[in-house]
Amino acid sequence: MTGPETIFARNRRRSLWLAALAGVGLLVAAAPARADLRLCNMTPSRVGVALGYRDNQGWITEGWWNLNSRACETLLKGQLAGRFYYIYALDYDRGGDWSGRSFMCTREREFTIRGTEDCLARGFDRSGFFEVDTGEQQSWTIQLTDTNRPGGQ
């Protein structure tokens, strides 16, 4: 069939298709953006990771996240509330660590510790964390590599 009815039907189908595409676009735009603090282990070793940060009640350290080689893990879910975060990580397979000059409390097994003062007196270990400046971004990914390990191997 040719003529005005065919052109009308074809234009109607095209309009419906464009409207459906626009609806899908609105659904995608309405989905909340994912904002997390993630850490990726880009080394050939398994690593253990501890995190230090400030919340509205003060300093807190948490650990351990155990990451396989070439794996990523979300350490904090949701929009980042602060600019600075602190990481201490251990190389389980080859030894050594990623550390820094910001001392916070840790312990050998899973932990959540409030406060950074008097770690040893409170029965915890005192570990040096390195600072991560997120520039006040809402999400951030930290990558542990052999080349960014202080002291390297």
C-alpha positions as CSV (number, residue, x, y, z in Angstrom):
1,M,0.0,0.0,0.0
2,T,1.4,3.4,-0.9
3,G,0.2,6.9,-0.5
4,P,-0.8,9.1,2.4
5,E,-1.9,6.2,4.7
6,T,1.5,4.5,4.4
7,I,3.5,7.6,5.2
8,F,1.2,8.4,8.1
9,A,1.6,4.9,9.5
10,R,5.4,5.0,9.1
11,N,5.6,8.5,10.8
12,R,3.4,7.2,13.6
13,R,5.7,4.2,14.3
14,R,8.7,6.5,14.2
15,S,7.1,8.9,16.7
16,L,6.2,6.0,19.0
17,W,9.7,4.7,18.8
18,L,11.2,8.1,19.6
19,A,8.8,8.5,22.5
20,A,9.9,5.1,23.9
21,L,13.5,6.1,23.6
22,A,12.9,9.3,25.4
23,G,11.2,7.4,28.2
24,V,14.1,5.1,28.6
25,G,16.5,8.1,28.7
26,L,14.4,9.7,31.5
27,L,14.6,6.5,33.5
28,V,18.4,6.4,33.1
29,A,18.7,10.0,34.0
30,A,16.5,9.5,37.1
31,A,18.6,6.7,38.5
32,P,20.7,7.8,41.4
33,A,24.4,8.2,40.6
34,R,26.6,5.7,42.3
35,A,29.0,7.4,44.7
36,D,31.4,5.3,46.8
37,L,34.9,5.0,48.1
38,R,36.5,2.1,46.4
39,L,39.9,0.5,46.5
40,C,41.5,-1.7,43.8
41,N,44.4,-4.0,44.4
42,M,46.4,-3.8,41.2
43,T,49.2,-6.0,42.5
44,P,49.9,-9.8,42.0
45,S,49.4,-10.3,45.8
46,R,46.5,-10.6,48.2
47,V,46.2,-7.6,50.4
48,G,44.5,-6.5,53.7
49,V,43.2,-3.0,53.9
50,A,42.3,-0.7,56.8
51,L,40.5,2.6,56.4
52,G,40.6,5.7,58.6
53,Y,38.2,8.7,58.3
54,R,36.4,11.3,60.2
55,D,32.6,11.2,60.7
56,N,30.3,13.5,62.7
57,Q,31.4,11.8,65.9
58,G,35.1,12.0,65.3
59,W,37.8,9.7,64.0
60,I,37.1,6.0,63.2
61,T,39.3,3.2,61.8
62,E,37.9,0.0,60.2
63,G,39.4,-3.1,58.8
64,W,40.1,-5.6,57.4
65,W,39.0,-5.8,53.8
66,N,40.8,-8.7,52.2
67,L,41.3,-8.3,48.4
68,N,42.6,-10.8,46.0
69,S,45.0,-9.8,43.3
70,R,43.5,-7.5,40.7
71,A,40.2,-7.1,42.6
72,C,38.3,-4.1,43.8
73,E,36.1,-3.5,46.9
74,T,33.8,-0.8,48.1
75,L,35.0,0.5,51.4
76,L,32.3,3.1,52.0
77,K,29.0,3.2,50.2
78,G,27.3,6.5,49.2
79,Q,28.5,10.0,48.7
80,L,31.7,10.8,50.4
81,A,31.3,13.2,53.4
82,G,34.9,14.3,53.7
83,R,37.8,15.2,51.6
84,F,40.6,13.2,53.3
85,Y,40.6,9.4,53.9
86,Y,43.5,7.3,55.2
87,I,44.6,3.8,54.1
88,Y,46.9,1.2,55.6
89,A,47.4,-2.0,53.6
90,L,49.4,-5.2,54.1
91,D,50.8,-7.4,51.3
92,Y,49.9,-10.9,52.5
93,D,51.9,-12.7,49.9
94,R,55.2,-10.8,49.5
95,G,55.3,-8.9,52.8
96,G,55.5,-5.1,53.3
97,D,52.8,-2.5,53.4
98,W,51.4,0.7,52.1
99,S,51.7,3.1,55.0
100,G,52.2,6.7,55.9
101,R,52.7,9.2,58.7
102,S,49.1,9.5,60.0
103,F,49.0,7.2,63.0
104,M,45.7,5.5,63.8
105,C,44.6,2.4,65.8
106,T,44.3,-1.1,64.2
107,R,44.3,-4.6,65.4
108,E,45.0,-8.0,63.9
109,R,41.4,-9.2,63.4
110,E,38.3,-7.4,62.1
111,F,37.8,-4.0,63.9
112,T,35.9,-0.8,64.1
113,I,37.7,1.6,66.5
114,R,36.6,5.1,67.6
115,G,39.4,7.6,68.2
116,T,43.1,7.7,67.3
117,E,44.6,8.5,70.7
118,D,46.4,6.1,73.1
119,C,46.1,3.1,70.7
120,L,48.6,1.0,72.7
121,A,47.1,1.9,76.1
122,R,43.7,0.9,74.8
123,G,45.0,-2.5,73.7
124,F,45.3,-1.8,69.9
125,D,48.2,-1.6,67.5
126,R,49.4,1.8,66.2
127,S,49.7,1.9,62.4
128,G,50.8,4.6,60.0
129,F,48.2,5.4,57.3
130,F,48.7,7.3,54.1
131,E,46.5,10.2,53.2
132,V,44.1,10.2,50.2
133,D,42.9,13.6,49.1
134,T,39.7,13.1,47.2
135,G,39.4,16.8,46.3
136,E,35.9,16.7,47.8
137,Q,34.6,14.5,45.0
138,Q,31.5,12.5,45.7
139,S,33.1,9.2,44.8
140,W,36.8,8.1,44.5
141,T,38.8,5.0,43.6
142,I,42.1,4.3,45.2
143,Q,44.6,2.0,43.4
144,L,47.2,0.0,45.2
145,T,50.2,-0.8,42.9
146,D,53.7,-1.9,43.4
147,T,54.9,1.5,42.3
148,N,52.9,3.5,44.8
149,R,54.0,1.4,47.7
150,P,56.2,3.6,50.0
151,G,59.6,2.1,50.0
152,G,58.6,-0.2,47.1
153,Q,59.9,-3.7,46.6
